[in-house]
Amino acid sequence: MKVLKFGGTSVGSSERIRNLAQLVQSDEPRIIVLSAMAGTTNSLEQIAELLYQANKEEANEKISDLELKYRERIDDLYNSEEFKSKGQELITTHFNYIRNFVFRSFTSLQEKAILAQGELISTAMFHYYLSELKVESIFLPALNFMRIDKDGEPDYFYIKENLNRELNQYSDQRLFITQGFICRNTYGEVDNLKRGGSDYTASIIGSVLQATEVQIWTDIDGFHNNDPRFVENTSSLEQLSFEEAAELAYFGAKIMHPSSIMPCKLKNIPVRLKNTLHPTDEGTLISGNQAGSGIKAIAAKDGITAVKVKSGRMLQAYGFLRKLFEVFEIYKTPIDMITTSEVAVSLTIDDDSNLSEIESELIKFGKVEIDQDQSIICIVGDFISETSGSAKQVLEALEHIPLRMISYGGSKHNISVLVRQEDKIAALQALSKHLF
């Protein structure tokens, strides 16, 4: 069994859906995980925000605009009147459901139910299209087996038991269609795995089924050794370890969701990144095997805030750092980078929603300095800090770029530096020129 995930651009037009129908056909068993059609989730978020504001008129207009796009897509996608009619009925059902919220009070749980409509529509449309082509496929509703626990983490036991029960009903079938992103919570309410969660869905399914491979299909040729939006002549990587891919995904590489590595890593299931525009290319294979050494790739993460706490009370004191970090725990704010000296701690966060409250608490420990609009640049590979000289190469490449922080030695797969966001592109280009 293989699990193949296709993102929003893969179902973003009638032409893409037709191409997708050719890609998924195979003699081997496959589960196809689909995202919502490109742009749909953003539109549904806008609709939900208008409903929160009780702006019923504008919300209704947005709903009608999105509905019209889908009706046009239905007319273009299907050839027979039978499936055009089924498609239009599908759109009527889902958009009547969304429109019902215009006339009711609106809550966060209802927002999640609205956001789920994108995946529900895209998978049904694709299933109908395969049926029109006389390609046998089974529609597996993710809400029948995907569930998160009270901490928002996947309930693996529940998922495994219920997914296997669904699949056992169709032991003679080889092609299954399901939704990414959406799930139920521990109370049975419609919920989700957050933005980008379709990758996570595919990885979770692959792990519980012990799939031979999980494939993440996008419109990019796998991981590149630098960001092709800012650096010329980047190249795709044939292989990465789970650790290297996780570092790149977390620190800015947009090709896959950071959470999607872990379920497959724990079961040692290879993940392959493929390009729907070049399906015969091998893409990037991510596995437990280490391929090569040295620096392999660079990624950057914007929107970083640096926080520095300076206090004489740190000197030869124990328990100081614990108290400091408890402030971030209280406000559920993850920390990315940390550096320390005898009298100061510098750290970075990418969520500044509680920054003012955090600052108020940290002032109790000493002088606080905050620098916003920073970028973390992460240099990833397989290198051991004591012997490879990789840090020297990185610092030489960045000798003309002001560095706010350096994180080195915490992982043999990662050297990270913090720069001003305005210096990010220059830093990426300098690193690419010097290292590759």
HUURGI-V485060 format. One record per residue. N is the residue number from 0. SS is DSSP state (helix for helix, strand for strand, loop for the rest). NEAR is the number of other C-alpha atoms within 10 Angstrom. Layout:
n = <N N>
ss = <SS SS>
near = <NEAR NEAR>
//
This chain:
n = <0 1 2 3 4 5 6 7 8 9 10 11 12 13 14 15 16 17 18 19 20 21 22 23 24 25 26 27 28 29 30 31 32 33 34 35 36 37 38 39 40 41 42 43 44 45 46 47 48 49 50 51 52 53 54 55 56 57 58 59 60 61 62 63 64 65 66 67 68 69 70 71 72 73 74 75 76 77 78 79 80 81 82 83 84 85 86 87 88 89 90 91 92 93 94 95 96 97 98 99 100 101 102 103 104 105 106 107 108 109 110 111 112 113 114 115 116 117 118 119 120 121 122 123 124 125 126 127 128 129 130 131 132 133 134 135 136 137 138 139 140 141 142 143 144 145 146 147 148 149 150 151 152 153 154 155 156 157 158 159 160 161 162 163 164 165 166 167 168 169 170 171 172 173 174 175 176 177 178 179 180 181 182 183 184 185 186 187 188 189 190 191 192 193 194 195 196 197 198 199 200 201 202 203 204 205 206 207 208 209 210 211 212 213 214 215 216 217 218 219 220 221 222 223 224 225 226 227 228 229 230 231 232 233 234 235 236 237 238 239 240 241 242 243 244 245 246 247 248 249 250 251 252 253 254 255 256 257 258 259 260 261 262 263 264 265 266 267 268 269 270 271 272 273 274 275 276 277 278 279 280 281 282 283 284 285 286 287 288 289 290 291 292 293 294 295 296 297 298 299 300 301 302 303 304 305 306 307 308 309 310 311 312 313 314 315 316 317 318 319 320 321 322 323 324 325 326 327 328 329 330 331 332 333 334 335 336 337 338 339 340 341 342 343 344 345 346 347 348 349 350 351 352 353 354 355 356 357 358 359 360 361 362 363 364 365 366 367 368 369 370 371 372 373 374 375 376 377 378 379 380 381 382 383 384 385 386 387 388 389 390 391 392 393 394 395 396 397 398 399 400 401 402 403 404 405 406 407 408 409 410 411 412 413 414 415 416 417 418 419 420 421 422 423 424 425 426 427 428 429 430 431 432 433 434 435>
ss = <loop strand strand strand strand strand loop helix helix helix helix loop loop helix helix helix helix helix helix helix helix helix helix loop loop loop loop loop loop strand strand strand strand strand loop loop loop loop loop helix helix helix helix helix helix helix helix helix helix helix helix helix loop loop loop helix helix helix helix helix helix helix helix helix helix helix helix helix helix helix helix helix helix helix helix helix helix loop loop loop helix helix helix helix helix helix helix helix helix helix helix helix helix helix helix helix helix helix helix helix helix helix helix loop loop loop loop helix helix helix helix helix helix helix helix loop helix helix helix helix helix helix helix helix helix helix helix helix helix helix helix helix loop loop loop loop loop strand strand loop loop helix helix helix loop loop strand strand loop loop loop loop loop strand loop helix helix helix helix helix helix helix helix helix helix helix helix helix loop loop loop loop loop loop strand strand strand strand strand loop loop strand strand strand loop loop loop loop loop strand strand strand loop loop loop loop helix helix helix helix helix helix helix helix helix helix helix helix helix loop loop loop strand strand strand strand strand strand loop loop loop loop loop strand loop loop loop loop loop loop loop loop loop loop loop strand loop loop strand strand strand helix helix helix helix helix helix helix helix helix loop loop loop loop loop loop loop loop loop helix helix helix helix helix helix helix helix loop loop loop strand strand strand strand strand helix helix helix loop loop loop loop loop strand strand strand strand loop loop loop loop loop loop strand strand strand strand strand strand strand strand strand strand strand strand strand strand strand strand strand loop helix helix helix loop loop loop loop loop helix helix helix helix helix helix helix helix helix helix helix loop loop loop loop loop loop loop strand strand strand loop loop loop strand strand strand strand strand strand loop loop loop loop loop helix helix helix helix helix helix helix helix loop loop loop loop strand strand strand strand strand strand strand strand strand strand strand strand strand strand strand strand loop loop loop loop loop loop loop helix helix helix helix helix helix helix helix loop loop loop loop loop loop loop strand strand strand strand loop loop loop loop loop strand strand strand strand strand strand strand helix helix helix helix helix helix helix helix helix helix helix helix helix helix helix loop>
near = <16 19 25 25 27 25 22 21 18 26 23 18 16 17 12 16 21 18 15 17 15 10 11 15 16 10 8 10 16 21 25 23 27 28 30 27 21 17 13 21 20 12 17 23 15 15 27 25 15 19 23 17 11 16 14 18 12 13 23 17 12 17 20 14 12 16 17 13 11 22 18 12 18 22 17 13 21 21 13 10 10 10 19 20 14 15 24 17 12 18 19 14 12 16 18 12 14 21 17 9 19 21 10 11 10 17 12 11 12 17 21 21 19 23 26 23 19 26 25 22 22 24 25 19 25 21 21 20 22 19 14 15 13 9 13 14 20 16 17 20 19 22 20 15 21 28 29 21 14 11 9 14 11 22 18 19 11 14 21 18 12 16 20 13 13 15 15 11 9 12 8 9 15 18 21 20 22 25 29 30 26 29 26 22 22 16 11 12 15 20 27 24 23 12 11 19 20 29 30 26 29 30 30 26 24 26 24 18 17 16 21 14 22 29 25 27 25 20 17 17 23 25 30 22 23 25 23 12 8 12 17 12 10 17 16 16 17 17 22 25 21 23 23 22 26 23 22 29 22 18 23 21 24 17 20 25 18 21 18 22 25 17 21 27 20 11 15 19 22 22 29 21 27 26 20 22 15 12 13 9 13 14 23 23 23 31 23 17 13 15 13 13 12 15 21 21 28 27 24 26 21 18 15 22 22 23 20 20 22 20 18 13 14 19 12 9 10 10 8 14 12 9 13 16 14 11 17 19 12 9 13 11 18 13 15 17 19 18 14 13 10 13 14 18 18 19 18 24 20 20 14 14 10 12 17 10 13 17 17 12 14 21 14 12 17 17 14 18 13 14 13 16 14 23 26 28 25 25 27 26 27 22 21 16 18 10 7 14 12 20 18 11 14 19 15 15 19 19 11 11 16 13 15 15 18 17 17 17 13 12 15 16 26 26 23 24 23 26 22 21 19 11 15 21 15 16 24 22 18 19 23 20 12 12 17 12>
//
